[in-house]
Amino acid sequence: MSGSGPKTLVLATDPPVVVEQYDKIIELLKNDFRVVVFEIPGFGFSMPFSPFRFDFTKLNEVVAKFLQQLDFGPYILAFPCVAAYGAIDIAARFPHLVSHVVLIQAPSWMEEIKWKHGRDKTGLLSKPIVGQVVLQVLKRKRAPLWFDAAVGNRSMLADFVETTDHAFSGGASFCLASAFQRYLTDTPQPLPAVKQPSLIIWGEADKSHRHTDKTSSKIYCPTAEEVLLAHAGHFPELEQPELFAQKIKQWIYVRA
């Protein structure tokens, strides 16, 4: 957490990216916001206890409790990819906690399911126990392959790989199999439309979402402003931080 601006902007990390990758975007935003960056339970160094089940509703309630305990709300939630659905759920069930919602690289649930199966073509990660064991063994090999498919700003590829591998060396968790099995289920969650002001951001150079219907994000926030970053991939807040920060500040302060 850094900064002392009048509004609090909360960024969820996009695993296997860890919080240390966010230094630049924090630096760019901290004069205008109080910036909070956190790792979802089960990823990075947010270590879950063994009974933790990764159920969609319960995990989101853990995040909501975290936000309540921080006591800096109402928050601007800028959540990427799968975590974005958590932001939508929290905004609906805990509206007093959320003033604005930013969806980053998040299509409709069914489009995300197609993306999930594209990331797990053999179905191994979807198999309980087997998926967890396989990912634990292979996560340090899998992460570079994922970054190669996802990072659009190729000059940053080596840094993504190095920072994440360093975290894995220190014991960082990557419970993607559990998230695929329990959180991002093949049966969609009945998510309502977001009532708070909302912004949709897409990095267009993300090869992993090459065939995704990006317009499907509108199902959750039909009146949202959209920002397309042509030279960013799956991590626009990290790959083009200056432009991302500019768009966020413009949206919150100039057009409010």
ABEGO torsion letter per residue (X at the ends): XBEABABBBBBBBBOABBAAAAAAAAAAAAAABBBBBBBBBGBEABBBBAABAGBAAAAAAAAAAAAAAAGAOBBBBBBBEAAAAAAAAAAAABAAABABBBBBGBBBAAAAAAAAAAABAAGAAABBGAAAAAAAAAAAAAAAAAAAAABABAAAAAAAAAAAAAAAAAGBBBAAAAAAAAABBABBBBBBBBABBBBBBBBAABAAAAABBAAAAAAABAABBBBBBAABBABAAAABAAAAAAAAAAAAAAAX
